[in-house]
Amino acid sequence: MVKMVRLLACFLAIFFIFFASVPVSEGAELKANVIVDSMIYGRSEDNNTFFIYALLLNLGEATATNFSYAGLSFAGKNGMDHFYPETSHTVINSSLKLEPGHFVEAKFELPLDFIDSRFKNINDIRKISILIIRDNSAPYKDDSAVIVTVNNKKLVQQTFIENDITYVSLRELADVLGATILWNDPTQTATLILRDIMDYDRQIVIPVGSDRFINEGRETTVSGKAKLYNNTTLVVPLRDIVEMLDYYVVFEHKGGQKTIIVVPNNLYR
């Protein structure tokens, strides 16, 4: 038994060394940085399987490609590691391509008896790691001061930072979210309407020149005023708007550049 544990430990060490040394395409200076975030796990409702939900996000500057999946590693509070080997996954495979700022949800199911035979209860699990190998490709340099990606789509219109507040075009944000905008010209007011999964219309009333928005009938002071950019495009503080709509903001600051990824809250648990 001791020999088996040592062999397994050696295998995992070799695997992670290989993972950390995955080569970048020749001539590439920029790399992908795929992180696992928002992981939840537990017993299924029928109590027959153990489930894991996780988000894979690329916070790097190159596209992550050619994924392969080797299984799950469980670290226990008692210091023991347990490996559940797999060779395939419906999401994490060679066809997966994660561009900078993009994310994907990965779901896992494994026999509950694997967990029960190794842990007294689920609370004894200290950490779960997803064992992945991948390559970098299509690196590129974006010199923008701020890069905003919403629902895996990069915002390209009037996106800028002012007084540490990130502003985006309300029209472009609405298009990416699948929302609609009603414009009242006499009052210079925009109403953003987003239908949720329960077919309920979430509404935010946004007066031009004001930092007091009406969110679901309640007046709320936000971080910056809505304003007309070049007297034509209505821009709004990004974080305030998306959080009102139950989205989550993942933030990365690299040097003088800011990367912002907006993820639906139903995926970010």
C-alpha contacts under 8 A as a table, 3 or more apart, distances in Angstrom:
res1	aa1	res2	aa2	distance
1	M	4	M	5.10
1	M	5	V	6.32
2	V	5	V	5.16
2	V	6	R	6.24
3	K	6	R	5.06
3	K	7	L	6.11
4	M	7	L	5.07
4	M	8	L	6.11
5	V	8	L	5.09
5	V	9	A	6.14
6	R	9	A	5.02
6	R	10	C	6.17
7	L	10	C	5.09
7	L	11	F	6.16
8	L	11	F	5.00
8	L	12	L	6.24
8	L	83	F	7.89
9	A	12	L	5.20
9	A	13	A	6.15
10	C	13	A	5.05
10	C	14	I	6.15
11	F	14	I	5.20
11	F	15	F	6.06
12	L	15	F	4.92
12	L	16	F	6.14
13	A	16	F	5.33
13	A	17	I	6.16
14	I	17	I	5.11
14	I	18	F	6.16
15	F	18	F	5.16
15	F	19	F	6.12
16	F	19	F	4.80
16	F	20	A	6.03
17	I	20	A	5.19
17	I	21	S	6.27
18	F	21	S	5.12
18	F	22	V	6.23
19	F	22	V	5.49
19	F	132	I	7.29
19	F	133	I	5.55
19	F	134	R	7.75
22	V	133	I	7.52
22	V	134	R	7.11
22	V	135	D	6.50
23	P	135	D	6.94
23	P	136	N	7.73
24	V	28	A	6.34
24	V	31	K	7.05
24	V	135	D	6.56
24	V	136	N	5.38
24	V	137	S	7.27
25	S	28	A	5.59
25	S	135	D	7.79
25	S	136	N	6.29
25	S	137	S	6.07
28	A	31	K	7.63
28	A	137	S	7.90
28	A	139	P	6.30
29	E	139	P	7.43
30	L	60	G	7.75
30	L	61	E	5.64
30	L	62	A	5.84
30	L	139	P	5.61
30	L	140	Y	7.02
30	L	141	K	7.76
31	K	60	G	5.88
31	K	61	E	5.54
31	K	62	A	4.90
31	K	63	T	7.64
31	K	136	N	6.07
31	K	139	P	6.79
32	A	58	N	6.31
32	A	59	L	6.90
32	A	60	G	4.16
32	A	61	E	5.49
32	A	62	A	4.53
32	A	63	T	5.74
32	A	64	A	5.49
32	A	100	P	7.11
32	A	136	N	5.90
33	N	57	L	7.94
33	N	58	N	5.28
33	N	59	L	5.13
33	N	60	G	4.19
33	N	61	E	7.50
33	N	62	A	7.99
33	N	64	A	7.90
34	V	56	L	6.38
34	V	57	L	5.40
34	V	58	N	4.30
34	V	59	L	6.22
34	V	60	G	7.02
34	V	64	A	7.47
35	I	56	L	5.68
35	I	57	L	5.38
35	I	58	N	6.42
35	I	59	L	7.34
36	V	39	M	7.33
36	V	54	A	6.55
36	V	55	L	5.67
36	V	56	L	4.71
36	V	57	L	6.50
37	D	54	A	6.13
37	D	55	L	5.15
37	D	56	L	6.31
37	D	57	L	7.25
38	S	53	Y	7.87
38	S	54	A	5.63
38	S	55	L	5.91
38	S	267	L	7.86
38	S	268	Y	5.50
38	S	269	R	5.77
39	M	52	I	6.97
39	M	53	Y	5.54
39	M	54	A	4.24
39	M	55	L	6.78
39	M	269	R	7.51
40	I	52	I	5.76
40	I	53	Y	5.35
40	I	54	A	6.58
40	I	269	R	7.19
41	Y	50	F	7.31
41	Y	51	F	5.43
41	Y	52	I	4.28
41	Y	53	Y	6.29
42	G	50	F	5.73
42	G	51	F	5.61
42	G	52	I	6.87
42	G	122	I	7.25
43	R	47	N	5.63
43	R	48	N	7.43
43	R	49	T	6.06
43	R	50	F	4.66
43	R	51	F	6.16
43	R	112	L	7.49
44	S	47	N	4.97
44	S	48	N	6.42
44	S	49	T	5.50
44	S	50	F	5.88
44	S	51	F	6.27
45	E	48	N	7.86
46	D	49	T	7.65
47	N	50	F	7.81
47	N	112	L	7.71
48	N	111	P	7.02
48	N	112	L	5.93
49	T	109	E	6.30
49	T	110	L	5.76
49	T	111	P	4.93
49	T	112	L	4.58
50	F	109	E	5.59
50	F	110	L	5.39
50	F	111	P	6.13
50	F	112	L	5.11
50	F	115	I	7.56
51	F	107	K	7.30
51	F	108	F	5.57
51	F	109	E	4.59
51	F	110	L	6.71
52	I	107	K	5.74
52	I	108	F	5.00
52	I	109	E	6.53
53	Y	105	E	7.16
53	Y	106	A	5.95
53	Y	107	K	4.70
53	Y	108	F	6.52
54	A	105	E	5.83
54	A	106	A	5.38
54	A	107	K	6.57
55	L	103	F	6.59
55	L	104	V	5.74
55	L	105	E	4.60
55	L	106	A	6.17
55	L	267	L	7.42
55	L	268	Y	7.57
56	L	103	F	5.42
56	L	104	V	5.41
56	L	105	E	6.38
56	L	106	A	7.29
57	L	98	L	7.80
57	L	101	G	6.92
57	L	102	H	5.95
57	L	103	F	4.32
57	L	104	V	6.79
58	N	63	T	7.92
58	N	64	A	7.47
58	N	98	L	6.41
58	N	99	E	6.75
58	N	100	P	5.31
58	N	101	G	5.46
58	N	102	H	5.74
58	N	103	F	6.40
59	L	100	P	6.04
59	L	101	G	5.75
59	L	252	E	7.25
59	L	259	T	7.63
60	G	63	T	7.88
60	G	100	P	5.72
60	G	101	G	7.55
61	E	100	P	5.58
61	E	139	P	6.34
61	E	140	Y	6.64
61	E	141	K	7.12
62	A	99	E	6.69
62	A	100	P	5.95
62	A	136	N	6.22
62	A	137	S	6.13
62	A	138	A	5.93
62	A	139	P	4.06
62	A	140	Y	6.28
63	T	97	K	6.91
63	T	98	L	5.60
63	T	99	E	4.28
63	T	100	P	5.84
63	T	136	N	5.78
63	T	137	S	5.30
63	T	138	A	5.75
63	T	139	P	6.35
64	A	67	F	7.75
64	A	97	K	5.84
64	A	98	L	5.07
64	A	99	E	6.33
64	A	134	R	6.59
64	A	135	D	5.79
64	A	136	N	4.82
64	A	137	S	6.31
65	T	94	S	7.00
65	T	95	S	7.62
65	T	96	L	6.28
65	T	97	K	4.85
65	T	98	L	6.62
65	T	134	R	5.93
65	T	135	D	5.25
65	T	136	N	5.99
65	T	137	S	6.61
66	N	93	N	6.98
66	N	94	S	4.33
66	N	95	S	6.68
66	N	96	L	6.83
66	N	97	K	7.38
66	N	134	R	5.34
66	N	135	D	5.70
67	F	92	I	6.08
67	F	93	N	4.94
67	F	94	S	4.76
67	F	95	S	7.40
67	F	96	L	6.38
67	F	132	I	6.83
67	F	133	I	5.69
67	F	134	R	4.33
67	F	135	D	6.98
68	S	88	S	7.73
68	S	92	I	6.37
68	S	93	N	5.00
68	S	94	S	6.08
68	S	132	I	5.80
68	S	133	I	5.29
68	S	134	R	6.38
69	Y	86	E	7.23
69	Y	87	T	6.03
69	Y	88	S	6.14
69	Y	89	H	6.77
69	Y	92	I	6.13
69	Y	93	N	6.55
69	Y	130	I	7.91
69	Y	131	L	6.07
69	Y	132	I	4.81
69	Y	133	I	6.60
70	A	85	P	6.07
70	A	86	E	5.30
70	A	87	T	5.24
70	A	88	S	7.40
70	A	131	L	5.46
70	A	132	I	6.26
71	G	83	F	7.31
71	G	84	Y	5.64
71	G	85	P	4.35
71	G	86	E	4.48
71	G	87	T	6.79
71	G	130	I	6.37
71	G	131	L	5.49
71	G	132	I	7.87
72	L	83	F	5.93
72	L	84	Y	5.16
72	L	85	P	6.44
72	L	86	E	7.67
72	L	128	I	6.89
72	L	129	S	5.76
72	L	130	I	4.92
72	L	131	L	5.86
73	S	81	D	6.91
73	S	82	H	5.80
73	S	83	F	4.58
73	S	84	Y	6.29
73	S	128	I	5.67
73	S	129	S	5.04
73	S	130	I	6.55
73	S	131	L	7.16
74	F	81	D	5.57
74	F	82	H	5.01
74	F	83	F	6.23
74	F	84	Y	7.96
74	F	125	I	6.79
74	F	126	R	7.56
74	F	127	K	5.93
74	F	128	I	4.72
74	F	129	S	6.58
75	A	79	G	6.74
75	A	80	M	6.01
75	A	81	D	4.49
75	A	82	H	6.44
75	A	125	I	6.09
75	A	126	R	5.45
75	A	127	K	5.07
75	A	128	I	6.36
76	G	79	G	5.45
76	G	80	M	5.27
76	G	81	D	6.12
76	G	82	H	7.93
76	G	119	F	7.55
76	G	124	D	5.74
76	G	125	I	4.69
76	G	126	R	5.04
76	G	127	K	7.04
77	K	80	M	7.32
77	K	124	D	5.52
77	K	125	I	6.18
77	K	126	R	5.30
78	N	124	D	7.88
82	H	118	R	7.65
88	S	92	I	7.62
88	S	93	N	6.98
89	H	92	I	5.31
89	H	93	N	6.27
90	T	93	N	6.99
91	V	96	L	6.67
91	V	105	E	7.94
91	V	106	A	6.14
92	I	95	S	7.88
92	I	96	L	6.12
92	I	106	A	7.34
93	N	96	L	5.67
98	L	102	H	5.70
98	L	103	F	6.73
98	L	104	V	7.85
99	E	102	H	5.41
101	G	148	V	7.70
101	G	149	T	5.68
101	G	152	N	6.79
101	G	154	K	7.81
101	G	259	T	7.52
101	G	260	I	7.52
101	G	261	I	5.86
102	H	149	T	7.20
102	H	151	N	7.73
102	H	152	N	4.78
102	H	153	K	7.68
102	H	261	I	7.57
103	F	152	N	6.60
105	E	267	L	7.26
110	L	114	F	7.51
111	P	114	F	5.63
111	P	115	I	7.46
112	L	115	I	5.36
112	L	116	D	6.25
113	D	116	D	4.85
113	D	117	S	5.78
114	F	117	S	5.42
114	F	118	R	6.60
115	I	118	R	5.36
115	I	119	F	5.83
115	I	122	I	7.68
116	D	119	F	5.44
116	D	120	K	6.45
116	D	121	N	7.00
117	S	120	K	7.77
119	F	122	I	6.68
119	F	124	D	6.10
119	F	125	I	7.23
120	K	124	D	6.77
121	N	124	D	5.71
121	N	125	I	7.87
122	I	125	I	5.68
123	N	126	R	7.54
125	I	128	I	7.53
136	N	139	P	7.44
143	D	257	Q	7.77
144	S	147	I	6.45
144	S	257	Q	7.03
145	A	160	F	7.37
145	A	161	I	7.73
145	A	256	G	6.76
145	A	257	Q	4.84
145	A	258	K	6.27
146	V	159	T	7.30
146	V	160	F	6.49
146	V	161	I	7.16
146	V	166	T	7.95
146	V	257	Q	5.73
146	V	258	K	4.64
146	V	259	T	5.85
146	V	260	I	7.53
147	I	154	K	7.43
147	I	155	L	7.64
147	I	159	T	7.97
147	I	257	Q	7.81
147	I	258	K	6.25
147	I	259	T	4.84
147	I	260	I	6.13
148	V	154	K	5.82
148	V	155	L	5.74
148	V	159	T	7.70
148	V	259	T	6.11
148	V	260	I	4.79
148	V	261	I	6.01
148	V	262	V	7.73
149	T	152	N	5.78
149	T	153	K	5.21
149	T	154	K	4.20
149	T	155	L	6.02
149	T	260	I	6.28
149	T	261	I	4.93
149	T	262	V	6.20
150	V	153	K	5.22
150	V	154	K	6.31
150	V	155	L	7.23
150	V	173	L	7.87
150	V	176	V	6.90
150	V	177	L	7.71
150	V	261	I	6.01
150	V	262	V	4.68
150	V	263	V	6.74
151	N	176	V	7.08
151	N	177	L	7.29
151	N	262	V	6.38
151	N	263	V	6.10
151	N	264	P	7.46
153	K	176	V	7.06
155	L	159	T	7.13
155	L	168	V	7.79
155	L	172	E	7.08
155	L	173	L	7.50
156	V	159	T	6.81
157	Q	168	V	7.30
157	Q	169	S	6.35
157	Q	172	E	7.10
158	Q	167	Y	7.62
158	Q	168	V	5.78
158	Q	169	S	5.66
158	Q	229	Y	7.65
158	Q	233	T	7.93
158	Q	235	V	7.43
159	T	166	T	7.20
159	T	167	Y	5.61
159	T	168	V	4.55
159	T	169	S	6.78
160	F	166	T	5.80
160	F	167	Y	5.45
160	F	168	V	6.85
161	I	164	D	5.90
161	I	165	I	5.37
161	I	166	T	4.49
161	I	167	Y	6.09
162	E	165	I	5.22
162	E	166	T	6.57
162	E	167	Y	7.48
165	I	223	S	7.22
165	I	224	G	7.03
165	I	237	P	6.43
166	T	237	P	5.72
166	T	238	L	5.86
166	T	239	R	7.50
167	Y	235	V	5.92
167	Y	236	V	5.24
167	Y	237	P	4.57
167	Y	238	L	5.52
168	V	172	E	7.74
168	V	173	L	7.08
168	V	235	V	5.22
168	V	236	V	5.72
168	V	237	P	6.64
168	V	238	L	6.00
169	S	172	E	5.33
169	S	173	L	6.14
169	S	233	T	6.63
169	S	234	L	5.93
169	S	235	V	4.43
169	S	236	V	6.55
170	L	173	L	5.09
170	L	174	A	6.01
170	L	234	L	5.92
170	L	235	V	5.43
170	L	236	V	6.08
171	R	174	A	5.16
171	R	175	D	6.26
171	R	181	I	7.42
171	R	234	L	7.43
172	E	175	D	5.09
172	E	176	V	6.32
173	L	176	V	5.24
173	L	177	L	6.19
174	A	177	L	5.12
174	A	178	G	5.90
174	A	179	A	4.68
174	A	180	T	6.13
174	A	181	I	7.24
174	A	192	L	7.43
175	D	178	G	5.13
175	D	179	A	6.09
175	D	180	T	7.44
176	V	179	A	7.68
177	L	194	L	7.75
178	G	194	L	7.04
179	A	192	L	6.82
179	A	193	I	5.57
179	A	194	L	4.54
179	A	195	R	7.16
180	T	192	L	5.92
180	T	193	I	5.26
180	T	194	L	6.62
181	I	190	A	6.46
181	I	191	T	5.49
181	I	192	L	4.72
181	I	193	I	6.25
182	L	190	A	5.67
182	L	191	T	5.02
182	L	192	L	6.66
182	L	193	I	7.95
183	W	188	Q	7.40
183	W	189	T	6.03
183	W	190	A	4.64
183	W	191	T	6.48
184	N	187	T	5.74
184	N	188	Q	5.67
184	N	189	T	5.20
184	N	190	A	6.27
185	D	188	Q	4.81
185	D	189	T	6.79
187	T	207	P	7.70
188	Q	207	P	6.19
188	Q	208	V	5.83
189	T	205	V	6.94
189	T	206	I	5.60
189	T	207	P	4.28
189	T	208	V	5.93
190	A	205	V	5.90
190	A	206	I	5.05
190	A	207	P	6.29
190	A	208	V	7.72
191	T	203	Q	6.61
191	T	204	I	5.58
191	T	205	V	4.38
191	T	206	I	5.98
192	L	202	R	7.98
192	L	203	Q	5.57
192	L	204	I	5.14
192	L	205	V	6.42
192	L	206	I	7.66
193	I	201	D	6.08
193	I	202	R	5.54
193	I	203	Q	4.63
193	I	204	I	6.72
194	L	201	D	5.46
194	L	202	R	5.11
194	L	203	Q	6.64
194	L	245	L	7.78
195	R	198	M	7.78
195	R	199	D	5.55
195	R	200	Y	5.30
195	R	201	D	4.29
195	R	202	R	6.04
196	D	199	D	5.30
196	D	200	Y	5.42
196	D	201	D	6.42
196	D	202	R	7.13
197	I	200	Y	7.35
202	R	216	E	6.67
202	R	245	L	7.19
203	Q	215	N	6.32
203	Q	216	E	5.63
204	I	213	F	6.77
204	I	214	I	5.52
204	I	215	N	4.62
204	I	216	E	6.34
205	V	213	F	5.66
205	V	214	I	4.83
205	V	215	N	6.56
206	I	210	S	7.69
206	I	212	R	7.64
206	I	213	F	5.11
206	I	214	I	6.78
206	I	226	A	7.04
207	P	210	S	5.61
207	P	211	D	7.95
207	P	212	R	7.60
207	P	213	F	6.81
207	P	226	A	6.85
208	V	225	K	7.45
208	V	226	A	5.16
208	V	227	K	5.29
208	V	228	L	7.22
208	V	234	L	7.69
209	G	225	K	5.60
209	G	226	A	5.37
209	G	227	K	5.23
210	S	213	F	7.45
210	S	224	G	7.99
210	S	225	K	4.82
210	S	226	A	5.84
210	S	227	K	7.79
211	D	221	T	5.66
211	D	222	V	5.36
211	D	223	S	6.92
211	D	224	G	5.46
211	D	225	K	4.10
211	D	226	A	6.42
212	R	219	E	6.26
212	R	220	T	5.41
212	R	221	T	4.47
212	R	222	V	6.22
212	R	225	K	7.71
213	F	219	E	5.65
213	F	220	T	5.31
213	F	221	T	6.40
213	F	222	V	7.08
214	I	217	G	5.58
214	I	218	R	5.22
214	I	219	E	4.35
214	I	220	T	6.02
215	N	218	R	5.14
215	N	219	E	6.19
215	N	220	T	6.61
215	N	244	M	7.14
222	V	225	K	7.45
222	V	237	P	7.81
222	V	240	D	6.16
223	S	237	P	6.82
223	S	240	D	7.04
224	G	236	V	7.50
224	G	237	P	5.93
225	K	236	V	6.94
225	K	237	P	7.41
226	A	234	L	6.87
226	A	235	V	5.80
226	A	236	V	4.73
226	A	237	P	7.12
227	K	234	L	5.60
227	K	235	V	5.60
227	K	236	V	6.88
228	L	231	N	4.80
228	L	232	T	5.75
228	L	233	T	5.21
228	L	234	L	4.49
228	L	235	V	6.18
229	Y	232	T	5.84
229	Y	233	T	4.97
229	Y	234	L	6.09
229	Y	235	V	6.43
230	N	233	T	6.77
236	V	241	I	7.56
237	P	240	D	5.90
237	P	241	I	6.64
238	L	241	I	5.48
238	L	242	V	6.28
239	R	242	V	5.46
239	R	243	E	5.96
239	R	249	V	6.93
240	D	243	E	5.43
240	D	244	M	6.22
241	I	244	M	5.25
241	I	245	L	6.56
242	V	245	L	4.99
242	V	246	D	6.40
242	V	247	Y	5.18
242	V	248	Y	7.26
242	V	249	V	7.96
242	V	262	V	7.76
243	E	246	D	4.93
243	E	247	Y	5.02
243	E	248	Y	6.29
243	E	249	V	7.75
244	M	247	Y	7.44
246	D	264	P	6.79
246	D	265	N	5.59
247	Y	262	V	6.54
247	Y	263	V	5.69
247	Y	264	P	4.47
247	Y	265	N	4.76
248	Y	262	V	5.70
248	Y	263	V	5.15
248	Y	264	P	6.01
248	Y	265	N	5.49
248	Y	268	Y	6.84
249	V	260	I	6.73
249	V	261	I	5.85
249	V	262	V	4.72
249	V	263	V	6.40
250	V	260	I	5.79
250	V	261	I	5.02
250	V	262	V	6.25
250	V	263	V	7.53
251	F	258	K	7.41
251	F	259	T	6.01
251	F	260	I	4.80
251	F	261	I	6.52
252	E	258	K	5.92
252	E	259	T	5.01
252	E	260	I	6.37
253	H	256	G	7.34
253	H	257	Q	6.02
253	H	258	K	4.63
253	H	259	T	6.24
254	K	257	Q	5.25
254	K	258	K	6.22
254	K	259	T	7.73
255	G	258	K	7.99
263	V	267	L	7.03
263	V	268	Y	6.80
264	P	267	L	5.62
264	P	268	Y	6.50
265	N	268	Y	4.70
265	N	269	R	6.59
266	N	269	R	6.47
